[in-house]
């Protein structure tokens, strides 16, 4: 098993979190509940995938009282060594993900601890952790976070024998709310299942309803490679925080060793444009000097960043996921070639259009609860994580809305799901809540292109469907006229009634069952002058 | 009578046979119907009548947009063939609508939803097999009354139009078989409005002026139009049309004189090219100082006046002036405006002056 626990680093931000929890997704009662489920599920998936285990997750949200719930998430991952449990869940920014340039679901390592903290702040109760690596011994404890020193406080430790592999975590929460909405944990998990077809989810919601999303593919997707940042994507702040982790002795060697595509010649080019000596120790760089470096880089050209560090869901996996969960009548899936935004950050856009079946959403229409109107549904993802909030301010939403769907014959009242997954090492979120992607021109353009191509394909299908449907309706209507016409002709000519009916039916079938429709040219017979209309009837 | 209906039956049967043959040949069964309406109406200067042009539209059963009308047309053809002509029964358009209306099995759809649909089928049949609704044994509107020094014979009864009390003779839809026994009149006065007709009749205007007065009660139905034409041609009587001074009135006059656009195929039998427009004219309004009694023209009046200015059969100088004046003044007048001069003004001053001076619009 890969040792994934070695590079935990410490950061003291627990107090900061307590005061600014809305920044981390804990704003609003509905959102807070979904955020806790998201954080635990993300941790569980990462743990399993890093260990190469196809994830099998059990999630339960249980209602305990008024705005009082318990969230349970259990995975089949490698388990957490006893020594590291406190760090994994009891410390902010303790994770392995911070300061790494790697495509990942989360980015700040604040997740698990944030949930423990939220539970603790709202209920005063600790979070229960049960974990085992499958060796027959199960470790259990309850933990809280000492806010002042950003340390876990562990209590009620137990060790007992039993068969289990993985980690189960239980946190009680107050000030949260579960309700019917497309922002609740049900929807979060439905979408997560769509973007992660290699995961099996078993979910029990507060109404005790069990939903199982089976895996559509068996293999764990390859782990994204860690990569060095491309110079073009760097900010002053990034640069300075990287200096604290480098072993390089000079600023020049810091640049050439920590960045991709930064050759010695390129570093010299940076030197020419800066006023300080680049033999300076990187740790001694001032903000102003770092600024000089970044602005020098902006004027230079670099080879594009490597894109093999990005692992999108892939067209075939997305198709299987759609089949598995939305069972659409028609789907159009597209993964775009990698592209870059802000000059150097690589990203890959994937879109999927799913039509009919369980796709789209239904909004109630009229007073009757049985009446629904189909609507287009937009599902946004960043690195396979569903973005459920802040849709209005999201570049993905803007891109979807900028497509003229009607041009492809796709009306807003179709049962249509539009899925967009944005894959990148660095997802440019609009805020710390990580629920919306900035509306960057390069990103929007790429999403638009993908949607337009997929939209064309779906449009062809839908208009074909409509034609077929129309043709069937017309066939049926014309068939109604067979009897009266046959009877009239029989009355006029004495031709056999059976023969007439049979021949008329054959004529209609020959024309309309082929799914072909003639655009009827309306007759001009009725252009009777308005003034005469009162003269013709009694 | 028997021959006429046999002839029409032959035509209807021929239509059925043509359609049946097309079905047997696996072709789209279709009926050819001359286009009706302004786009296919020509003004024939020689006869002074509106004639149907050569445009033909094809109503095909397999064309979704035509299918229902095709079915309806066939139902009407069969109804006329078997229910009316074969049995010698006459009926009204409304009766036929009820006789043919039924729900198509397995649907909410009816063979005919509104009477206007079956009415249109009748006109379509008239033009496509070249017959008249009267010959299909379908009666058109019964509207219009007449009084005057005339004696006729109708279904064996002798009727004196001068001896029918206050009501006058109601003009039937079919006047083909009417026999004129005695016609002593010098002219025919056609009046749009029933009220004015009553007034004239009460004053015994027809007796004093030795004329026939007819009210069309609005747009002229086919019976009165045919009656006016017969009297005018058979007895060389001048026809004067007296309507409101507005687009509607002018159109009534136009239909009586030239035939109608919707029924241009019947102009030969229904149009009276010698008819003259007596009033109410724009000049009358000035001459008799009726400005105070005019009505502001509505947008629809303006539009119709403008349309009429373009019609070939309204290109005379007098009519162009009339329409132009109306558009300039922006008003119209009802013939009742004349009553502002006194209730007997129409019979004792206006009409005698107009007729004596031959003050007509043509």
Boltz contact constraints between the chains, C-beta under 6 A:
constraints:
  - contact:
      token1: [A, 474]
      token2: [B, 64]
      max_distance: 6.0
  - contact:
      token1: [A, 478]
      token2: [B, 67]
      max_distance: 6.0
  - contact:
      token1: [A, 480]
      token2: [B, 104]
      max_distance: 6.0
  - contact:
      token1: [A, 480]
      token2: [B, 107]
      max_distance: 6.0
  - contact:
      token1: [A, 481]
      token2: [B, 67]
      max_distance: 6.0
  - contact:
      token1: [A, 481]
      token2: [B, 71]
      max_distance: 6.0
  - contact:
      token1: [A, 484]
      token2: [B, 71]
      max_distance: 6.0
  - contact:
      token1: [A, 484]
      token2: [B, 75]
      max_distance: 6.0
  - contact:
      token1: [A, 484]
      token2: [B, 111]
      max_distance: 6.0
  - contact:
      token1: [A, 485]
      token2: [B, 71]
      max_distance: 6.0
  - contact:
      token1: [A, 485]
      token2: [B, 74]
      max_distance: 6.0
  - contact:
      token1: [A, 488]
      token2: [B, 74]
      max_distance: 6.0
  - contact:
      token1: [A, 488]
      token2: [B, 75]
      max_distance: 6.0
  - contact:
      token1: [A, 488]
      token2: [B, 78]
      max_distance: 6.0
  - contact:
      token1: [A, 489]
      token2: [B, 16]
      max_distance: 6.0
  - contact:
      token1: [A, 489]
      token2: [B, 20]
      max_distance: 6.0
  - contact:
      token1: [A, 491]
      token2: [B, 78]
      max_distance: 6.0
  - contact:
      token1: [A, 491]
      token2: [B, 82]
      max_distance: 6.0
  - contact:
      token1: [A, 492]
      token2: [B, 13]
      max_distance: 6.0
  - contact:
      token1: [A, 492]
      token2: [B, 16]
      max_distance: 6.0
  - contact:
      token1: [A, 492]
      token2: [B, 78]
      max_distance: 6.0
  - contact:
      token1: [A, 492]
      token2: [B, 81]
      max_distance: 6.0
  - contact:
      token1: [A, 493]
      token2: [B, 16]
      max_distance: 6.0
  - contact:
      token1: [A, 493]
      token2: [B, 17]
      max_distance: 6.0
  - contact:
      token1: [A, 493]
      token2: [B, 20]
      max_distance: 6.0
  - contact:
      token1: [A, 495]
      token2: [B, 20]
      max_distance: 6.0
  - contact:
      token1: [A, 503]
      token2: [B, 23]
      max_distance: 6.0
  - contact:
      token1: [A, 511]
      token2: [B, 62]
      max_distance: 6.0
  - contact:
      token1: [A, 520]
      token2: [B, 63]
      max_distance: 6.0
  - contact:
      token1: [A, 520]
      token2: [B, 64]
      max_distance: 6.0
  - contact:
      token1: [A, 520]
      token2: [B, 65]
      max_distance: 6.0
  - contact:
      token1: [A, 522]
      token2: [B, 65]
      max_distance: 6.0
  - contact:
      token1: [A, 523]
      token2: [B, 57]
      max_distance: 6.0
  - contact:
      token1: [A, 524]
      token2: [B, 35]
      max_distance: 6.0
  - contact:
      token1: [A, 524]
      token2: [B, 57]
      max_distance: 6.0
  - contact:
      token1: [A, 525]
      token2: [B, 36]
      max_distance: 6.0
  - contact:
      token1: [A, 525]
      token2: [B, 57]
      max_distance: 6.0
  - contact:
      token1: [A, 527]
      token2: [B, 37]
      max_distance: 6.0
  - contact:
      token1: [A, 528]
      token2: [B, 37]
      max_distance: 6.0
  - contact:
      token1: [A, 528]
      token2: [B, 262]
      max_distance: 6.0
  - contact:
      token1: [A, 529]
      token2: [B, 261]
      max_distance: 6.0
  - contact:
      token1: [A, 531]
      token2: [B, 251]
      max_distance: 6.0
  - contact:
      token1: [A, 532]
      token2: [B, 260]
      max_distance: 6.0
  - contact:
      token1: [A, 532]
      token2: [B, 262]
      max_distance: 6.0
  - contact:
      token1: [A, 534]
      token2: [B, 219]
      max_distance: 6.0
  - contact:
      token1: [A, 535]
      token2: [B, 219]
      max_distance: 6.0
  - contact:
      token1: [A, 536]
      token2: [B, 119]
      max_distance: 6.0
  - contact:
      token1: [A, 537]
      token2: [B, 93]
      max_distance: 6.0
  - contact:
      token1: [A, 537]
      token2: [B, 115]
      max_distance: 6.0
  - contact:
      token1: [A, 537]
      token2: [B, 119]
      max_distance: 6.0
  - contact:
      token1: [A, 538]
      token2: [B, 92]
      max_distance: 6.0
  - contact:
      token1: [A, 538]
      token2: [B, 93]
      max_distance: 6.0
  - contact:
      token1: [A, 538]
      token2: [B, 94]
      max_distance: 6.0
  - contact:
      token1: [A, 538]
      token2: [B, 141]
      max_distance: 6.0
